[in-house]
Amino acid sequence: MMMEQEIRALAEAAKAASYQLAVLRTDVRNAALDAMADALTAHMNEILRENAEDVAEATSAGIRASYLDRLRLDESRVAAMAEGLRLTAALPDPLGREDYSVRRPNGLEIRRVRVPLGVIGMIYEARPNVTADAIGLCLKSGNAVLLRGGSDALRSNRAIADVLSRAAYAAGIPTGAIQLLTMKDRAAVDVMTHLTGLLDVIIPRGGAGLIRRIVESSTIPVIETGAGVCHIYVDRAADIGMALRIVENAKISRPSVCNAVETLLVHEDIAADFLPQMADLLGADGVELRGCSKTRTILSDIGMATEEDWSMEYGDLVLSIRVVQDMDAAISHINHYNTGHSETIVTNDIRAAHDFQQRVDASTVYVNASTRFTDGFEFGFGAEIGISTQKLHVRGPMGLTALTSTKYLVYGEGQVREAAPAPTGKSSA
């Protein structure tokens, strides 16, 4: 009961701050983000010291290497967090933007403008950079935020949130707009997802298990993010060298993130040429390959892919491979097993490329590029609060506009709505 009261008090403080934040001038919000970026740089050693303790504890607990990579901060990652805040500050203000206006025959003037959502609840795992990204995007878009990071990153998240909140409040952000839950008890998540009337939306960011739990239990609207079973289809008309570079980048550069490729589909006409080269390349990087029966006739020393593999988000140096008869088979596989995240075709056939983009059901569909680009920073959003894999409200990398809703502003001159004429019972014909 004490924990529930504590969490509710934090949410109430965020709610109160949200009303002030919603009408705060653009220049104040921008100056606050710049001050927060400076504060991250100034307190980098403190943040890295706390992060090192989190990493050491996770290492001793036997956490897998790919997870440790998501958890670990260094000077370049903290610098990237600061740069993300500065880029977000430099972006156009999404608030007050008008996207509809009309003057009705009765003289009413109606305008639709963008407004903050209110208080955003963030529930996320491992990656402490999310703390900075979420705070920056929420403040820029006029929202207060209640954060609950993973217990493995508690020290890191607390250090980042403390540094950013002090800088933000000193720069004019309403006190209480930034809140972080610091209790490790998993029951805190259940309390948070039932703060109806205090939180306006919940955004979970992490593995499929976390997202499923939040979606199924929350009484607050949820934007699903993150789970990424991403595919690359190498078409019969692919440039082999290009395909090799794309597959290697999508699997190797950061295998733990949601935009890493998990399944490779290869047209049967080029499989015998492409797969041995790909196996040599990825084998040198320590990637475990699992293939269908056709794949294993070419790569006889790899493991058999099971039905479970096709829907698995490995988050690790593992890749499943299927040889397909044609692009129709590739698209059918993708639409059956994907999570709506990111998909790629490698081809020099422009018609095939366009067909693939039209028919594949995902938030982001690439032609001749790595899935690793599905990222708010890479899309010019400054940062992202997550990648939505659902279709309602927003889809894909979520930047500032995704954290707003709309409000209708109606101007009159004394108009009243007249009663409708009583029906006469006669046909209007």
C-alpha positions as CSV (number, residue, x, y, z in Angstrom):
1,M,0.0,0.0,0.0
2,M,2.9,2.4,0.8
3,M,4.4,1.8,-2.6
4,E,1.1,2.4,-4.4
5,Q,0.7,5.7,-2.5
6,E,4.2,6.7,-3.4
7,I,3.7,6.0,-7.1
8,R,0.3,7.8,-7.1
9,A,1.9,10.8,-5.4
10,L,4.6,11.0,-8.2
11,A,1.9,10.7,-10.9
12,E,-0.2,13.4,-9.3
13,A,2.8,15.7,-9.2
14,A,3.5,14.9,-12.9
15,K,-0.2,15.6,-13.7
16,A,-0.1,19.0,-12.0
17,A,3.1,19.9,-13.8
18,S,1.6,18.8,-17.2
19,Y,-0.9,21.7,-17.2
20,Q,1.8,24.3,-16.8
21,L,4.1,22.5,-19.2
22,A,1.4,22.4,-21.9
23,V,1.4,26.2,-22.2
24,L,5.1,26.8,-21.6
25,R,6.8,28.9,-24.3
26,T,8.8,27.2,-27.0
27,D,12.0,29.1,-26.2
28,V,11.8,28.0,-22.6
29,R,11.4,24.3,-23.5
30,N,14.3,24.6,-26.0
31,A,16.6,26.3,-23.6
32,A,15.8,23.6,-21.0
33,L,16.8,20.8,-23.4
34,D,20.1,22.6,-24.3
35,A,20.8,23.0,-20.5
36,M,20.1,19.3,-20.0
37,A,22.5,18.4,-22.8
38,D,25.2,20.5,-21.1
39,A,24.4,18.9,-17.8
40,L,24.9,15.4,-19.2
41,T,28.3,16.3,-20.5
42,A,29.3,18.0,-17.2
43,H,28.2,15.1,-15.1
44,M,29.5,12.3,-17.5
45,N,31.9,10.8,-15.0
46,E,29.2,10.5,-12.3
47,I,26.8,8.8,-14.8
48,L,29.5,6.4,-16.0
49,R,30.5,5.5,-12.5
50,E,26.9,4.5,-11.7
51,N,26.6,2.7,-14.9
52,A,29.8,0.7,-14.2
53,E,28.2,-0.6,-11.0
54,D,25.1,-1.7,-12.9
55,V,27.2,-3.5,-15.5
56,A,29.3,-5.1,-12.9
57,E,26.3,-6.4,-11.0
58,A,24.7,-7.7,-14.2
59,T,27.9,-9.4,-15.3
60,S,28.2,-11.2,-11.9
61,A,24.6,-12.3,-12.4
62,G,25.5,-14.0,-15.6
63,I,23.6,-11.7,-17.9
64,R,24.3,-12.5,-21.6
65,A,26.7,-10.3,-23.6
66,S,24.1,-8.8,-25.9
67,Y,22.1,-7.6,-23.0
68,L,25.2,-6.1,-21.4
69,D,25.8,-4.2,-24.6
70,R,22.4,-2.5,-24.2
71,L,23.1,-1.7,-20.6
72,R,26.6,-0.4,-21.0
73,L,27.4,3.4,-21.4
74,D,30.6,5.0,-22.4
75,E,31.7,8.5,-23.3
76,S,30.5,8.2,-26.8
77,R,27.0,7.0,-25.8
78,V,26.6,9.7,-23.2
79,A,27.7,12.3,-25.8
80,A,25.1,10.8,-28.2
81,M,22.4,11.3,-25.6
82,A,23.5,14.9,-25.2
83,E,23.5,15.4,-29.0
84,G,20.0,13.9,-29.2
85,L,18.7,16.5,-26.7
86,R,20.3,19.3,-28.7
87,L,18.9,18.1,-32.0
88,T,15.5,17.7,-30.4
89,A,15.7,21.3,-29.1
90,A,16.5,22.5,-32.7
91,L,13.4,20.8,-34.2
92,P,10.2,22.7,-34.9
93,D,7.8,22.9,-32.1
94,P,4.9,20.4,-32.7
95,L,2.5,22.3,-30.4
96,G,0.0,24.7,-31.8
97,R,0.5,23.5,-35.3
98,E,-2.7,23.8,-37.3
99,D,-3.7,21.0,-39.7
100,Y,-7.3,21.9,-40.4
101,S,-9.4,25.1,-40.6
102,V,-12.8,25.9,-42.0
103,R,-15.5,28.6,-41.9
104,R,-18.9,27.0,-41.7
105,P,-22.0,28.4,-43.5
106,N,-23.3,29.5,-40.1
107,G,-20.2,31.6,-39.5
108,L,-18.4,29.3,-37.0
109,E,-14.7,29.2,-37.5
110,I,-13.2,25.8,-36.6
111,R,-9.4,25.1,-36.3
112,R,-7.6,21.9,-35.3
113,V,-4.3,22.3,-33.6
114,R,-1.8,19.9,-32.0
115,V,-1.6,19.7,-28.2
116,P,0.3,17.5,-25.7
117,L,-1.0,14.1,-24.7
118,G,-0.5,15.1,-21.0
119,V,1.5,12.6,-18.9
120,I,3.3,9.8,-20.6
121,G,4.3,6.7,-18.7
122,M,7.4,4.9,-20.0
123,I,8.2,1.4,-19.0
124,Y,11.5,0.1,-20.5
125,E,14.3,-2.4,-20.1
126,A,18.0,-2.2,-20.0
127,R,19.0,0.7,-22.2
128,P,19.6,3.8,-20.0
129,N,19.9,6.1,-23.0
130,V,16.1,5.7,-23.2
131,T,15.9,7.8,-20.0
132,A,17.4,10.8,-21.7
133,D,15.6,10.3,-25.0
134,A,12.2,10.0,-23.3
135,I,12.6,13.0,-21.0
136,G,13.8,15.2,-23.9
137,L,11.1,14.3,-26.3
138,C,8.3,14.5,-23.7
139,L,9.4,18.0,-22.5
140,K,9.8,19.3,-26.0
141,S,6.3,18.1,-26.9
142,G,4.9,19.7,-23.7
143,N,4.3,16.4,-21.8
144,A,5.2,15.4,-18.3
145,V,6.7,11.9,-17.9
146,L,6.7,9.1,-15.4
147,L,9.6,6.6,-16.0
148,R,10.1,3.0,-14.9
149,G,13.3,1.5,-16.2
150,G,14.6,-2.0,-15.7
151,S,16.0,-2.9,-12.3
152,D,19.4,-3.8,-13.9
153,A,19.9,-0.2,-14.9
154,L,18.5,1.5,-11.8
155,R,21.7,3.3,-10.8
156,S,22.2,4.6,-14.3
157,N,18.7,5.7,-14.8
158,R,18.6,7.5,-11.5
159,A,21.8,9.3,-12.2
160,I,20.6,10.4,-15.6
161,A,17.2,11.5,-14.4
162,D,18.6,13.4,-11.4
163,V,21.1,15.3,-13.7
164,L,18.4,16.1,-16.3
165,S,15.6,17.1,-13.8
166,R,17.9,19.5,-11.9
167,A,18.9,21.2,-15.2
168,A,15.4,21.3,-16.5
169,Y,13.8,22.8,-13.4
170,A,16.6,25.4,-13.1
171,A,15.8,26.4,-16.8
172,G,12.1,26.9,-16.1
173,I,10.4,23.5,-16.6
174,P,7.6,23.1,-14.0
175,T,8.8,21.1,-11.0
176,G,7.4,17.6,-11.0
177,A,7.3,17.2,-14.8
178,I,10.0,14.5,-14.6
179,Q,9.4,11.5,-12.4
180,L,11.3,8.2,-12.1
181,L,10.2,5.1,-10.1
182,T,13.2,3.8,-8.2
183,M,11.7,0.8,-6.5
184,K,12.7,-2.6,-7.9
185,D,9.5,-4.4,-7.0
186,R,7.9,-5.6,-10.2
187,A,4.5,-4.8,-8.7
188,A,5.3,-1.1,-9.3
189,V,4.6,-1.8,-13.0
190,D,1.1,-3.1,-12.2
191,V,0.4,0.0,-10.1
192,M,1.7,2.3,-12.9
193,T,-0.5,0.7,-15.5
194,H,-3.6,1.3,-13.5
195,L,-3.2,5.0,-12.8
196,T,-6.2,5.9,-14.8
197,G,-6.9,9.6,-14.8
198,L,-3.3,10.4,-14.0
199,L,-1.4,8.9,-16.9
200,D,-2.7,9.5,-20.4
201,V,-0.7,6.8,-22.3
202,I,1.7,4.0,-21.5
203,I,4.6,3.3,-23.8
204,P,6.4,0.0,-23.1
205,R,9.8,-0.5,-24.7
206,G,11.6,-3.8,-24.4
207,G,11.2,-7.5,-25.2
208,A,8.0,-9.2,-26.4
209,G,7.2,-10.5,-22.9
210,L,7.2,-7.1,-21.3
211,I,5.1,-5.5,-24.0
212,R,2.6,-8.4,-23.9
213,R,2.3,-8.1,-20.1
214,I,1.6,-4.3,-20.3
215,V,-0.9,-4.6,-23.2
216,E,-2.9,-7.3,-21.5
217,S,-3.0,-5.7,-18.0
218,S,-3.1,-1.9,-18.5
219,T,-6.3,0.1,-18.0
220,I,-4.5,3.0,-19.7
221,P,-4.1,3.2,-23.5
222,V,-0.9,1.5,-24.7
223,I,1.3,2.2,-27.7
224,E,3.1,-1.1,-28.5
225,T,6.7,-0.7,-29.4
226,G,10.0,-2.5,-29.8
227,A,9.7,-6.2,-30.6
228,G,11.5,-6.7,-33.8
229,V,11.5,-9.9,-35.9
230,C,13.0,-8.2,-38.9
231,H,13.7,-9.8,-42.3
232,I,15.9,-9.3,-45.2
233,Y,14.8,-10.8,-48.6
234,V,17.6,-11.2,-51.1
235,D,15.9,-11.2,-54.5
236,R,17.0,-13.1,-57.6
237,A,17.9,-9.6,-59.1
238,A,20.1,-8.6,-56.1
239,D,23.6,-7.3,-56.3
240,I,25.4,-10.0,-54.3
241,G,28.1,-7.7,-52.9
242,M,25.4,-5.2,-51.7
243,A,23.4,-8.0,-50.2
244,L,26.4,-9.2,-48.2
245,R,27.1,-5.8,-46.8
246,I,23.5,-5.2,-45.8
247,V,23.0,-8.5,-44.1
248,E,26.3,-8.2,-42.2
249,N,25.4,-4.7,-41.0
250,A,21.9,-5.6,-40.0
251,K,23.0,-8.6,-38.0
252,I,26.4,-7.6,-36.6
253,S,26.5,-3.9,-35.9
254,R,24.3,-4.2,-32.8
255,P,22.6,-7.6,-32.6
256,S,20.8,-6.8,-29.3
257,V,18.6,-4.0,-30.7
258,C,15.1,-4.3,-32.1
259,N,16.0,-3.2,-35.7
260,A,18.6,-6.0,-36.1
261,V,17.8,-8.6,-38.7
262,E,16.6,-12.0,-37.3
263,T,15.6,-13.9,-40.5
264,L,17.2,-14.0,-43.9
265,L,15.1,-15.0,-47.0
266,V,16.9,-15.9,-50.2
267,H,15.5,-16.5,-53.7
268,E,16.3,-20.1,-54.8
269,D,17.9,-19.0,-58.0
270,I,20.8,-17.3,-56.3
271,A,21.0,-19.3,-53.0
272,A,23.8,-21.6,-54.1
273,D,26.0,-18.6,-55.0
274,F,25.0,-16.3,-52.2
275,L,24.7,-18.5,-49.1
276,P,28.3,-19.8,-48.9
277,Q,29.7,-16.3,-49.2
278,M,27.2,-15.1,-46.5
279,A,28.1,-18.0,-44.2
280,D,31.8,-17.3,-44.5
281,L,31.3,-13.6,-43.8
282,L,29.0,-14.1,-40.8
283,G,30.9,-17.0,-39.5
284,A,34.0,-14.8,-39.1
285,D,31.8,-12.6,-36.8
286,G,30.7,-15.5,-34.7
287,V,27.1,-15.7,-35.9
288,E,25.2,-19.0,-35.4
289,L,23.2,-19.9,-38.5
290,R,20.0,-22.0,-38.5
291,G,18.4,-23.0,-41.8
292,C,15.5,-24.7,-43.5
293,S,16.0,-28.0,-45.3
294,K,16.8,-26.3,-48.6
295,T,19.4,-24.0,-46.9
296,R,21.0,-27.0,-45.3
297,T,21.5,-28.7,-48.7
298,I,23.8,-25.8,-49.4
299,L,25.2,-25.2,-45.9
300,S,25.3,-28.7,-44.5
301,D,27.1,-27.8,-41.3
302,I,24.5,-25.5,-39.9
303,G,21.6,-26.3,-37.5
304,M,18.0,-26.9,-38.5
305,A,15.6,-24.0,-38.1
306,T,12.5,-24.9,-36.1
307,E,9.1,-23.3,-36.3
308,E,9.9,-21.4,-33.2
309,D,13.0,-19.8,-34.9
310,W,10.8,-18.0,-37.5
311,S,9.1,-15.9,-34.9
312,M,12.1,-15.5,-32.6
313,E,13.6,-12.1,-31.7
314,Y,17.1,-13.4,-30.9
315,G,18.7,-10.2,-29.8
316,D,21.9,-12.1,-30.3
317,L,24.4,-13.4,-32.9
318,V,21.9,-15.9,-34.3
319,L,20.3,-15.8,-37.8
320,S,17.6,-18.1,-39.3
321,I,17.6,-18.6,-43.0
322,R,15.0,-19.8,-45.5
323,V,15.3,-20.4,-49.2
324,V,12.1,-19.3,-51.0
325,Q,10.8,-20.0,-54.4
326,D,10.0,-16.4,-55.3
327,M,9.1,-13.0,-53.9
328,D,5.5,-14.1,-53.2
329,A,6.8,-16.8,-50.9
330,A,9.1,-14.3,-49.2
331,I,6.2,-11.8,-48.6
332,S,4.0,-14.5,-47.3
333,H,6.6,-15.6,-44.8
334,I,7.2,-12.0,-43.7
335,N,3.6,-11.1,-43.2
336,H,3.0,-14.3,-41.2
337,Y,6.0,-14.1,-38.9
338,N,7.0,-10.5,-38.6
339,T,6.1,-8.1,-35.7
340,G,5.4,-5.1,-37.9
341,H,8.8,-3.5,-37.4
342,S,11.2,-3.3,-40.3
343,E,11.7,-5.3,-43.5
344,T,14.2,-5.1,-46.4
345,I,14.4,-6.3,-50.0
346,V,17.7,-6.3,-51.8
347,T,17.1,-6.1,-55.6
348,N,17.9,-4.2,-58.8
349,D,14.4,-4.9,-60.1
350,I,12.5,-1.7,-59.5
351,R,9.1,-3.3,-60.1
352,A,9.9,-6.0,-57.5
353,A,11.0,-3.3,-55.1
354,H,7.8,-1.3,-55.4
355,D,5.7,-4.5,-55.2
356,F,7.5,-5.6,-52.0
357,Q,7.0,-2.2,-50.4
358,Q,3.3,-2.1,-51.2
359,R,2.5,-5.7,-50.0
360,V,4.7,-6.1,-46.9
361,D,2.8,-5.1,-43.7
362,A,5.3,-3.3,-41.5
363,S,6.0,0.1,-40.1
364,T,9.1,0.5,-42.3
365,V,9.9,-1.2,-45.6
366,Y,13.3,-0.7,-47.2
367,V,14.8,-1.2,-50.6
368,N,18.6,-1.9,-50.7
369,A,19.3,-0.7,-47.2
370,S,19.9,-2.1,-43.7
371,T,17.0,-2.5,-41.2
372,R,19.3,-0.8,-38.7
373,F,18.2,2.6,-39.9
374,T,14.8,2.4,-38.3
375,D,15.7,4.8,-35.6
376,G,14.4,8.3,-34.6
377,F,17.9,9.8,-34.8
378,E,18.5,8.4,-38.3
379,F,15.0,9.6,-39.5
380,G,15.7,13.1,-38.4
381,F,13.5,13.1,-35.3
382,G,16.4,14.1,-32.9
383,A,15.7,10.9,-31.0
384,E,12.8,8.5,-30.5
385,I,10.6,7.4,-27.6
386,G,10.1,4.0,-29.3
387,I,9.2,2.3,-32.5
388,S,5.5,1.7,-32.7
389,T,4.6,-1.7,-34.3
390,Q,0.9,-1.1,-34.1
391,K,-1.4,0.9,-36.4
392,L,-3.5,3.1,-34.1
393,H,-2.4,6.6,-33.3
394,V,1.2,6.3,-34.7
395,R,3.4,3.8,-36.5
396,G,7.2,3.5,-36.8
397,P,9.8,5.6,-35.0
398,M,8.0,8.0,-32.7
399,G,9.3,11.5,-32.5
400,L,7.7,14.7,-31.4
401,T,4.5,14.7,-33.4
402,A,3.7,11.2,-32.2
403,L,3.6,12.5,-28.6
404,T,0.8,15.0,-29.4
405,S,-3.0,14.8,-29.9
406,T,-5.4,17.4,-31.4
407,K,-7.8,19.9,-30.0
408,Y,-10.6,21.8,-31.9
409,L,-10.8,25.5,-31.4
410,V,-14.1,27.0,-32.4
411,Y,-14.9,30.7,-32.7
412,G,-18.4,32.0,-32.8
413,E,-20.4,35.3,-32.7
414,G,-23.3,34.2,-30.7
415,Q,-24.4,31.3,-32.8
416,V,-26.9,28.8,-31.3
417,R,-27.9,25.5,-32.8
418,E,-31.5,25.6,-34.0
419,A,-33.8,22.7,-33.4
420,A,-34.2,20.4,-36.4
421,P,-37.6,20.6,-38.1
422,A,-40.1,18.0,-36.9
423,P,-40.6,15.2,-39.4
424,T,-43.8,15.5,-41.5
425,G,-44.2,11.8,-42.3
426,K,-44.2,12.6,-46.0
427,S,-41.7,11.4,-48.5
428,S,-39.0,13.9,-49.5
429,A,-39.1,12.6,-53.1
